[in-house]
Amino acid sequence: MKITATEVRKRVALVFLGAMVCMAILLGRLAYLQVIQNRWYQEKALSQRMRPVPVDAKRGVIYDRNLQKLAVSVSAEAVYAVPAEVPNVGETAKALAPLLKEDVRSLEAKLSKKQATVWVARKLDNETARAIRALDLPGIGLVERPQRYYPHGTLAAQVLGIAGIDNQGLEGLEIFYDEYLRGEQGRVVMERDATGREIPTGVRRFIPPKDGNNLILTVDHVIQYAAERELAKAVSETGSERGVFMAMDPRNGDILALAVYPSFDPNDYQAYPEQNRRNIAITDIYEPGSTFKIVTASAALDAGVVSPTTGFFDPGHIKIGGVTVRCWRAGGHGSQTFVEAVENSCNPVFAELGAERLGGEKFYQYIIGYGFGDQTGVDFPGEAKGLVPVPGKVQWGEVARWANVGFGQGIGVTPLQLLSATATIANKGVRVAPHLMKEIRDGQGRVVEEYPVVGTPVIKEETARVFSEILRSVVVNGSGSLADIPGYRVAGKTGTAQVAEGGRYSERRISSFAGFAPADDPRIAAIVVLYHPKGQSYGGVIAAPVFRAVVEDALETMGVPRRREPSPKATSGIFQDQEAAVPNVLNLPQTEAEAVLRNAGLKFQFHGDGNIVFDQVPAPGTKVPLGTIVQMLGYDEVVYDPGDQRVTVPDVVGLSMREVAAKLAYAGLRLQIHGSGVAVKQNPVPGTKVAADSVVQAFFESPVAE
């Protein structure tokens, strides 16, 4: 077929047109790449040539309230590798392995990575760094990196927490305030060729890091030292598993000290058990026992269901909500005012207050108002909310449950929550959120942030004032005498709580004391909790002295002046011609009662097979010469266990009729008398489990003179 000239011209035109279109597309693409995408490709090329080595910022310093350094960043060298510049991976790994005490294979894996730079080891000591530098290995370099150092070792360890190898916060305040403390990374930028080798005449630039802000705490390192010293001593002497001491300024929520024992050294935290790092004062809950009566009593006063002079009668037990709550004192306390019931820590009275006079709904509102059942808002990670029964949703008898809560059972709290409630009483009934951060400052000392202090009224100011004096009387006339400090009027409450295990209350105890001082112008509120002590477990005996020792040091450190008060006179023969009023030691544990009498200049003898003073002769208030012997009769303390409706028959053989009657009444049993004199036989025999209010027959005979 013959192709005409016209067709040839058309085909040439089409080819030309197609070529023009392709050229236009190529020119357009070229224009797009060179003009539109110019900046992107320049940056891409620069990033391929410029290989940065990160330079960590120094973490901000953590100070105490007086600008004592608690956590700082110090320089430590780190070794890095540029894999492209390492000529012989195997030989380099063999040279580094003995210095870094690392496996050769793991080093080879690091040196073979397809990355511009690789960290080989960090936090090198000076000797190791010098040895590596002396090797002058190709592709291996050293750079200074900051590491965290805690100059006071274990001081406030659970508060400060720890920082990781990459200068990041891991626990405690280090992680809570990490965004303020960590700063911004810098870098060293070096221009490299396509194989990753540094270009000798290329660009080399240093972009400095921006150091973190500084954190100023509310903690006073002097008070913290005292707290840790006394707490460690108490845990050791009592055989406790662990302990907590916390102190705060009730006026603004500043936490002045927070000690947990056993502790750890954050400079070498891997050498300690992980549980030692746990801040149990904030993260763990427990049943508080009698210290929770602070909440019950103040709520009852504020609600107007009682007054200080309201009368109660305690026969030794109370049946409420279908269960029996027993008083720890044999035969009960009899007639007593509300103030005396608080001094006596009388369980039946507090059961009545919680379940009947207040009732679940009203009682619950006060408990929530004090901050229980929710986080306090403290600036610390992992705070527990606690466990508070909700009216209408309790697991067993509604009335019985609130009766138990009334004296501190069946509710879960943290030590911090209970301290916050105590501080609320001290702060005229206004609750302020506890906190550890006072302020945050930048490197030039300018304040970046301050902790806001906001108060929430819980009870009326007059209620708080009156109840503060009642808590003062607990220390003067009740079980808290060993917490009292000459010249500083201490107010507070002791607690000895049973530990619930397997649905029942066990023999293990948690001993505590919560209080504040001075009672009429509080500057410090504090709590001591000792977990599972062996032997003596009364809070007034083992926890109150810790409070006294630390708070006395704290008040002196804070510059709070003492008030002149008459000092108790020591027992001495030179005072035999002087008189003293016999102090009231009823209801006190034996050790505490003996300490009170000794301080009053009196001697003593203790009778009975228990630890709680049931009776004393001479009676309280009697004027006697110094050195007079005070006779005390004691029985064991018992706290009601709602899971057991039976009682154990005590051993009464060898006791007088009066002692037998008291001991059986104390156990919740009735006495049937046979004969007179001293008990020689009993039925049922000691140790038998019987129903409450059962009759025990005791056979008495007159003692035969030898």
C-alpha positions in Angstrom: 0.0 0.0 0.0 1.4 3.3 -1.1 1.7 5.9 1.7 1.1 9.4 0.5 3.1 12.4 1.5 0.1 13.8 3.4 0.0 10.7 5.6 3.7 10.9 6.2 3.4 14.5 7.3 0.5 13.5 9.7 2.5 10.7 11.3 5.6 13.0 11.7 3.3 15.6 13.3 1.9 13.0 15.7 5.3 11.8 16.7 6.5 15.4 17.2 3.4 16.2 19.2 3.9 13.1 21.4 7.5 14.1 21.9 6.4 17.6 22.9 3.9 16.2 25.4 6.6 14.0 26.9 9.0 16.9 27.1 6.4 19.1 28.7 5.7 16.4 31.3 9.4 16.0 32.0 9.9 19.7 32.2 6.9 20.0 34.5 8.2 17.2 36.8 11.6 18.8 36.8 10.1 22.2 37.7 8.1 20.5 40.5 11.2 18.8 41.9 13.5 21.8 41.5 11.1 24.5 42.5 8.2 23.1 44.5 10.1 20.3 46.3 13.4 22.2 46.4 13.4 22.7 50.2 12.4 19.2 51.0 15.1 17.6 48.9 17.7 20.0 50.3 16.7 19.0 53.8 16.7 15.3 52.8 20.2 15.7 51.4 21.4 17.6 54.4 20.0 15.0 56.8 21.8 12.3 54.9 25.1 14.2 55.2 24.5 15.6 58.6 24.4 12.8 61.2 23.6 14.1 64.7 24.8 12.6 68.0 22.3 13.5 70.7 23.4 15.4 73.8 21.2 15.0 76.8 20.0 17.9 78.8 20.7 18.0 82.6 17.6 17.2 84.6 16.6 20.0 86.9 17.8 19.9 90.5 15.3 18.8 93.2 15.6 20.9 96.4 14.0 20.7 99.8 12.1 23.7 101.1 15.4 25.3 102.3 17.2 24.7 99.0 19.1 21.7 100.2 19.9 19.6 97.1 18.2 16.2 97.1 18.7 15.2 93.5 21.2 16.5 91.0 22.6 15.7 87.6 26.4 15.0 87.3 28.4 14.4 84.1 29.3 10.8 83.1 30.8 9.8 79.8 29.1 7.5 77.4 30.7 5.6 74.5 29.0 5.5 71.1 29.8 4.0 67.7 29.4 5.0 64.1 29.0 1.6 62.5 30.1 2.8 59.0 33.4 3.9 60.4 34.2 0.7 62.3 36.6 -1.2 60.0 36.7 -4.5 61.9 33.7 -5.2 64.0 35.1 -8.4 65.6 38.4 -6.8 66.7 36.7 -3.7 68.0 34.2 -5.7 70.0 37.0 -7.8 71.5 38.9 -4.7 72.6 35.8 -3.1 74.2 34.4 -6.2 75.9 36.8 -6.5 78.9 36.5 -2.8 79.6 32.8 -2.6 79.4 32.4 -6.1 81.1 30.0 -7.1 78.3 29.7 -10.1 76.0 31.6 -9.9 72.7 28.7 -11.1 70.6 26.3 -8.5 72.0 28.9 -5.8 71.2 29.3 -7.1 67.7 25.5 -6.9 67.3 25.5 -3.2 68.3 28.5 -2.3 66.1 26.8 -4.0 63.1 23.5 -2.1 63.2 22.5 -0.2 60.1 22.3 3.1 61.9 24.3 6.4 61.8 25.2 6.2 65.5 24.7 3.6 68.2 25.0 3.9 72.0 27.5 1.2 73.1 27.5 1.9 76.9 26.5 4.7 79.2 27.3 6.0 82.7 31.0 5.1 82.5 33.3 5.7 85.4 36.4 7.9 84.8 38.8 5.0 84.6 36.9 3.1 82.0 36.4 6.2 79.9 40.1 6.9 80.0 40.9 3.3 78.9 38.6 3.4 76.0 39.9 6.8 74.9 43.4 5.5 75.0 42.5 2.7 72.6 41.7 5.3 69.9 39.4 2.9 68.0 38.1 4.0 64.6 34.4 4.7 64.7 34.3 4.7 68.5 33.7 8.0 70.3 32.9 9.3 73.8 30.6 12.1 74.8 29.5 13.5 78.2 26.0 12.6 79.3 24.4 13.6 82.6 23.3 11.0 85.1 21.1 11.3 88.2 22.8 11.4 91.6 21.2 11.6 95.0 23.7 13.2 97.4 21.9 12.1 100.6 21.5 8.5 99.6 18.3 7.0 101.2 16.9 10.3 102.3 13.3 10.7 101.1 14.0 7.9 98.6 10.4 6.8 98.1 9.4 10.5 97.6 12.1 11.3 95.0 11.8 8.1 93.1 14.4 7.2 90.5 15.5 8.2 87.0 16.6 5.8 84.2 19.7 5.5 82.1 18.2 7.7 79.4 17.8 10.5 81.9 14.0 9.9 82.1 11.9 9.8 85.3 10.8 6.3 86.2 9.2 6.5 89.7 8.1 9.0 92.4 8.4 12.7 91.8 11.0 12.1 89.1 8.3 10.8 86.9 5.4 12.9 88.2 7.3 16.1 87.3 9.3 14.6 84.4 8.1 17.1 81.8 9.5 20.0 83.9 12.7 18.2 85.0 13.9 16.5 81.8 14.7 19.6 79.7 15.3 19.5 75.9 18.0 17.4 74.1 20.8 19.1 72.2 23.0 17.5 69.5 26.4 17.4 67.8 25.9 17.5 64.0 28.7 16.3 61.7 28.7 16.2 57.9 29.3 12.7 56.5 29.7 11.1 53.1 27.4 8.5 51.5 29.2 5.7 53.4 28.7 7.4 56.7 32.3 8.6 57.2 32.9 12.1 58.6 33.9 14.7 56.0 37.1 16.3 57.4 36.3 19.7 55.9 32.5 19.3 56.3 30.1 21.1 58.6 30.4 20.4 62.3 27.9 22.1 64.5 26.9 21.9 68.3 23.3 22.6 69.3 23.4 23.0 73.1 20.7 21.2 75.2 18.2 23.1 77.3 18.5 22.0 80.9 15.3 21.1 82.9 13.6 23.3 85.5 14.3 23.0 89.2 11.8 21.5 91.6 11.5 23.0 95.1 9.7 20.6 97.6 7.8 21.3 100.7 9.9 18.7 102.5 12.4 19.8 105.2 15.5 17.6 105.0 16.2 18.2 108.8 12.7 16.9 109.7 13.0 14.1 107.1 16.2 13.0 108.7 14.6 12.9 112.2 11.6 11.0 110.8 13.7 8.3 109.1 15.9 7.9 112.1 13.1 7.4 114.6 11.0 5.3 112.3 13.9 2.9 111.6 14.6 2.6 115.3 10.9 1.9 116.1 10.5 -0.7 113.3 13.7 -2.5 114.5 12.8 -2.4 118.2 9.2 -3.5 117.8 9.9 -6.2 115.1 7.5 -4.5 112.8 7.4 -5.5 109.1 7.4 -1.8 108.0 6.5 1.6 109.1 5.4 5.1 107.9 5.8 8.6 109.3 4.3 11.6 107.7 4.1 15.2 108.8 2.4 18.2 107.2 1.7 21.9 107.8 -2.1 21.8 108.4 -2.5 25.5 107.3 -1.3 25.0 103.7 -0.9 21.2 103.1 2.9 21.3 102.8 4.2 17.8 103.5 7.2 18.4 105.7 8.4 14.8 105.9 7.4 11.5 104.5 9.4 8.5 105.6 8.9 4.8 104.8 11.0 2.0 106.2 12.6 -0.3 105.0 14.0 2.1 102.4 16.5 2.0 99.5 19.3 4.0 97.9 18.2 5.4 94.6 21.8 5.6 93.4 21.9 1.8 93.4 18.2 0.9 93.5 18.7 -2.5 91.7 20.5 -3.8 94.8 17.2 -3.6 96.9 13.9 -5.5 96.8 11.4 -3.8 94.6 8.8 -3.5 97.4 11.2 -1.1 99.2 10.6 1.5 96.5 6.9 1.5 97.1 5.5 4.6 98.8 3.0 2.8 101.0 2.0 6.0 102.8 0.2 7.0 99.5 -0.4 3.8 97.5 -1.5 1.2 100.1 -4.7 1.1 102.3 -5.3 -0.5 105.7 -8.1 -0.5 108.3 -7.2 2.3 110.7 -8.9 1.2 113.9 -9.2 3.7 116.7 -7.5 6.6 115.0 -10.5 6.8 112.7 -12.6 7.7 115.8 -11.3 11.2 115.1 -13.6 11.3 112.1 -16.6 9.7 113.9 -16.4 11.9 117.0 -15.9 15.2 115.1 -18.7 14.3 112.7 -21.1 13.6 115.7 -20.1 16.9 117.3 -20.5 18.9 114.1 -23.9 17.3 113.3 -25.2 18.2 116.8 -26.1 14.7 117.8 -23.8 14.9 120.8 -22.1 17.6 122.9 -19.0 17.3 125.1 -21.2 16.6 128.2 -23.6 14.1 126.5 -23.8 11.1 128.8 -23.4 7.5 127.8 -23.6 4.2 129.8 -21.3 1.4 128.8 -22.0 -2.0 130.4 -19.2 -3.6 128.4 -21.1 -4.3 125.2 -23.8 -3.1 122.9 -26.1 -5.1 120.6 -26.5 -3.1 117.4 -27.7 -4.3 114.0 -27.9 -7.9 115.2 -24.3 -8.1 116.3 -22.6 -7.5 119.6 -19.8 -4.9 119.9 -17.7 -5.3 123.1 -15.7 -2.8 125.0 -12.1 -3.7 125.5 -12.5 -3.0 129.3 -13.9 -5.7 131.5 -17.4 -4.6 132.6 -17.3 -1.5 130.4 -16.7 2.0 131.4 -20.1 2.6 133.0 -21.4 6.1 133.0 -19.2 8.5 131.0 -19.5 11.8 129.1 -18.8 12.1 125.4 -15.3 13.5 126.2 -14.6 10.6 128.5 -15.7 8.1 125.8 -13.2 9.6 123.4 -10.5 9.5 126.1 -11.5 5.9 126.9 -11.7 5.0 123.1 -14.9 3.1 124.0 -16.0 1.0 121.0 -19.7 0.6 122.0 -20.1 4.4 122.1 -18.5 4.9 118.7 -20.5 2.0 117.2 -23.7 3.9 118.5 -22.5 7.2 117.0 -21.8 5.7 113.6 -24.8 3.5 113.2 -27.6 5.3 115.1 -26.9 8.8 116.1 -25.3 9.8 112.8 -26.6 6.9 110.6 -25.2 5.7 107.3 -26.3 8.6 105.1 -25.1 11.4 107.3 -21.9 9.6 108.4 -21.0 8.8 104.8 -21.2 12.5 103.8 -18.8 13.4 106.6 -16.4 10.6 105.6 -16.5 11.7 102.0 -16.1 15.4 103.1 -12.9 14.5 104.9 -11.5 13.0 101.6 -11.8 9.3 102.2 -12.9 7.1 99.3 -11.1 9.4 96.8 -7.6 10.7 96.0 -6.4 13.6 98.2 -5.0 15.3 95.1 -1.4 14.9 96.3 1.2 15.3 93.5 2.5 11.8 93.4 1.8 8.9 91.1 -0.3 5.8 92.1 -2.3 7.3 94.9 -5.0 4.9 96.3 -8.6 6.0 96.8 -9.3 3.8 99.7 -12.5 1.8 100.4 -15.6 3.4 101.9 -19.0 1.5 102.2 -21.8 3.3 100.3 -25.2 3.5 102.1 -27.6 1.0 100.8 -24.9 -1.0 99.0 -23.0 -2.6 101.9 -22.2 -6.4 101.7 -23.8 -7.3 105.1 -26.1 -5.7 107.7 -26.4 -2.0 107.0 -26.5 -0.9 110.7 -23.8 -3.3 111.8 -21.5 -2.1 109.0 -21.8 1.5 110.0 -21.3 0.5 113.7 -18.0 -1.1 112.7 -17.0 1.9 110.7 -17.7 4.0 113.7 -14.7 2.5 115.5 -12.4 2.1 112.5 -13.2 -1.4 111.1 -14.6 -2.2 107.7 -13.1 0.9 106.0 -9.9 1.2 104.0 -7.7 4.3 104.2 -4.2 5.4 103.3 -1.9 7.0 106.0 -2.0 10.2 103.9 -5.8 10.3 104.0 -5.9 9.9 107.8 -3.2 12.6 108.2 -5.2 14.9 106.0 -8.3 14.4 108.1 -6.3 15.0 111.3 -4.8 18.2 109.7 -8.4 19.3 108.9 -9.3 19.4 112.6 -6.1 21.3 113.2 -6.9 23.8 110.4 -10.2 25.0 111.9 -12.2 22.4 110.0 -10.9 23.3 106.5 -9.3 20.6 104.4 -6.3 21.5 102.2 -4.9 19.1 99.7 -1.5 17.8 100.8 1.3 18.3 98.3 5.0 17.9 97.9 5.8 20.6 95.3 6.2 24.1 96.6 7.3 25.7 93.4 9.1 25.2 90.1 11.8 27.5 89.0 13.8 27.9 85.7 17.6 28.0 85.4 17.5 31.8 86.1 15.6 31.3 89.4 12.3 32.6 88.0 9.1 30.9 89.4 7.5 28.9 86.6 4.7 27.4 88.7 3.5 27.4 92.3 1.2 24.8 94.0 -2.2 26.4 94.5 -3.5 26.2 98.1 -7.3 25.8 98.1 -9.3 25.1 101.2 -12.6 23.1 101.5 -14.6 23.4 104.7 -15.6 20.1 106.3 -16.8 20.9 109.8 -17.5 24.2 111.5 -14.7 26.2 113.0 -16.2 26.0 116.5 -16.5 22.2 116.2 -12.8 21.9 115.3 -11.8 24.1 118.2 -13.8 22.1 120.7 -12.7 18.8 119.3 -9.0 19.9 119.3 -9.3 20.3 123.1 -10.9 16.9 123.4 -8.0 15.4 121.5 -5.7 17.2 123.9 -7.5 15.6 126.8 -6.9 12.2 125.1 -3.2 12.9 125.4 -3.4 14.2 129.0 -6.0 11.7 130.4 -6.1 8.9 127.9 -3.9 6.6 126.0 -1.7 9.2 124.2 0.4 10.4 127.1 3.7 9.1 125.6 3.1 11.5 122.7 3.0 14.6 124.9 5.9 17.1 124.6 6.8 19.5 127.4 6.1 23.1 126.3 4.0 22.0 123.3 0.4 21.0 123.8 0.0 17.8 121.8 -3.5 16.6 120.7 -4.1 13.3 119.1 -5.5 9.8 119.1 -3.9 6.3 119.4 -5.0 3.2 117.4 -4.3 -0.5 117.6 -6.1 -2.1 114.7 -6.6 -5.8 114.0 -5.7 -7.0 110.5 -8.4 -8.7 108.4 -7.1 -11.9 106.8 -9.2 -14.5 105.1 -12.5 -12.8 106.0 -11.6 -12.7 109.8 -9.6 -10.6 112.1 -6.3 -12.1 112.9 -3.9 -11.6 115.8 -1.7 -9.3 113.7 -2.0 -5.6 114.5 -1.3 -2.2 113.0 -0.3 0.4 115.6 -0.7 4.1 115.0 -0.9 7.6 116.4 -2.2 10.6 114.7 -2.1 14.1 116.2 -1.0 17.7 115.9 0.8 20.4 118.0 0.5 22.9 119.5 -3.1 22.1 120.1 -4.3 25.7 120.2 -2.2 26.9 117.3 -1.2 23.9 115.2 1.9 24.1 113.1 2.4 20.5 112.4 0.2 17.4 112.0 1.7 14.0 111.9 0.9 10.3 111.7 2.9 7.2 112.7 1.9 3.7 111.5 3.8 0.5 112.4 2.7 -2.6 110.5 2.5 -6.0 112.3 4.7 -5.4 115.3 5.8 -8.4 117.4 5.1 -8.4 121.1 3.8 -5.0 122.4 1.4 -3.6 119.8 -0.5 -0.7 121.5 -0.3 2.5 119.5 0.0 4.5 122.6 3.1 2.6 123.6 5.1 2.1 120.4 3.8 4.7 117.9 3.2 7.7 120.2 6.9 7.9 121.2 7.9 8.1 117.5 5.5 11.0 117.1 6.9 12.8 120.2 10.6 12.4 119.1 10.1 13.6 115.6 7.5 16.4 116.2 9.6 17.8 119.1 12.6 18.1 116.8 10.4 19.5 114.0 8.9 22.2 116.2 12.3 23.3 117.4 13.6 23.3 113.8 10.6 25.5 112.8 11.3 27.9 115.6 8.0 27.4 117.5 8.6 28.6 121.0 7.8 26.4 124.0 5.4 27.5 126.6 6.4 27.2 130.2 4.6 24.3 131.9 5.2 22.6 135.2 7.5 19.6 134.6 6.7 16.2 136.2 9.1 15.4 139.0 11.2 12.3 138.8 11.1 9.6 141.4 13.7 10.3 144.1 14.1 10.0 147.8 14.6 13.7 148.2 11.0 14.3 147.2 9.5 12.0 149.9 8.3 15.0 151.9 6.4 16.4 148.8 3.0 15.4 147.5 1.7 14.6 144.0 -1.7 13.9 142.6 -2.1 10.3 141.4 -2.5 10.4 137.6 -5.3 8.6 135.9 -3.9 5.5 134.3 -7.2 3.6 133.9 -7.6 2.1 130.4 -3.9 2.5 129.6 -1.6 -0.3 128.6 0.7 -1.5 131.3 3.9 0.0 129.8 2.3 3.3 129.2 0.7 3.4 132.7 4.1 2.7 134.3 5.7 5.5 132.3 3.0 8.0 133.4 3.4 7.0 137.1 7.2 7.1 136.9 7.1 10.6 135.4 4.8 11.6 138.3 7.3 10.5 140.8 5.4 7.4 142.0 6.2 3.7 142.2 3.9 1.0 141.0 3.0 -2.7 141.1 1.0 -4.5 138.4 -1.3 -7.4 139.0 -3.3 -9.6 136.6 -2.6 -11.5 133.4 -3.3 -8.8 130.9 -1.9 -5.4 129.8 -4.8 -2.9 130.2 -5.3 -1.1 133.5 -8.7 -2.0 134.8 -8.5 -0.6 138.3 -6.0 1.4 140.4 -5.4 2.2 144.0 -5.1 5.0 145.1 -7.8 6.4 142.9 -7.0 9.1 140.3 -6.5 12.6 141.8 -5.6 11.3 145.3 -2.9 13.4 146.9 0.0 11.1 148.1 3.6 11.5 149.0 6.1 11.1 146.1 7.4 7.6 145.9 4.0 6.1 146.9 3.3 2.7 145.3 0.2 2.7 143.0 -1.4 -0.8 142.7 -2.8 -1.6 139.2 -5.0 -4.5 138.1 -4.9 -5.4 134.4 -6.7 -7.5 131.8 -6.1 -8.1 128.1 -7.5 -5.9 125.4 -10.1 -7.5 123.1 -11.5 -6.0 119.9 -14.8 -7.4 118.6 -14.6 -9.7 115.6 -18.0 -9.7 113.8 -17.2 -13.1 112.2 -17.2 -14.9 115.5 -20.3 -15.0 117.7 -18.7 -17.3 120.4 -16.3 -16.4 123.2 -13.5 -18.3 124.8 -13.8 -19.1 128.5 -10.9 -17.6 130.4 -8.9 -19.2 133.2 -10.2 -17.8 136.6 -8.7 -20.4 139.0 -6.7 -18.7 141.7 -8.5 -15.4 141.5 -10.6 -13.6 144.0 -14.3 -13.4 143.6 -14.1 -9.8 142.5 -11.4 -10.6 139.9 -13.4 -13.6 138.6 -16.5 -11.5 138.2 -14.6 -8.7 136.3 -12.8 -11.2 134.1 -15.9 -13.1 133.1 -17.9 -9.9 132.5 -15.1 -8.7 130.3 -15.3 -11.8 128.3 -19.1 -11.4 127.9 -20.0 -14.3 130.3 -22.1 -14.6 133.5 -20.9 -15.9 136.8 -22.5 -18.5 139.0 -20.9 -18.5 142.5 -20.3 -21.6 144.6 -18.6 -21.0 148.0 -16.3 -18.1 148.9 -12.7 -17.2 149.0 -10.4 -18.0 146.0 -11.5 -19.8 142.9 -10.3 -23.4 142.9 -12.4 -24.9 140.0 -14.5 -23.8 137.1 -17.0 -25.2 134.7 -16.6 -25.0 131.6 -12.9 -25.4 131.7 -10.6 -22.7 130.3 -10.3 -22.5 126.6 -13.8 -23.8 125.9 -15.8 -22.0 123.1 -19.3 -21.0 124.3 -22.0 -18.6 123.3 -21.9 -15.1 124.5 -23.7 -14.5 127.9 -23.3 -18.2 128.8 -23.0 -19.0 132.6 -19.6 -20.1 134.0 -19.7 -21.8 137.4 -16.9 -20.9 139.7 -16.1 -22.8 142.9 -14.5 -20.8 145.7 -12.7 -22.0 148.8 -11.1 -20.0 151.7 -7.3 -20.2 151.5 -5.7 -22.4 154.1 -3.0 -20.6 156.2 0.4 -22.3 156.1 
